[in-house]
C-alpha cells in the first residue's frame, strides 16, 4: 500500500500585496521573493522562486493582507490512479 503524496502550492493575489516582505522573511525554503514589477496599488508584489513549498503556512500567517496569498495542499493517491 502506497501512501498518498502531498504537495503544496502558494497562490499569490498580486494586486492585494502591499510589498511588506513579511512572507518572504517567514519562508524557511525561499519559495517567495520580492518582485520588480509594481501591482495596481503601486507596490512591488511577491513572486515565486520555483522552490518547492513545504506547506508550513509561515507566509500565510505573517501576511497582514487578507487574501493576498494562500497555501493550497494537493493530495495524490497513487492507488486511485492505477
Order of alpha helices (4+ residues) and beta strands (2+ residues): beta-alpha-beta-beta-alpha-beta-alpha
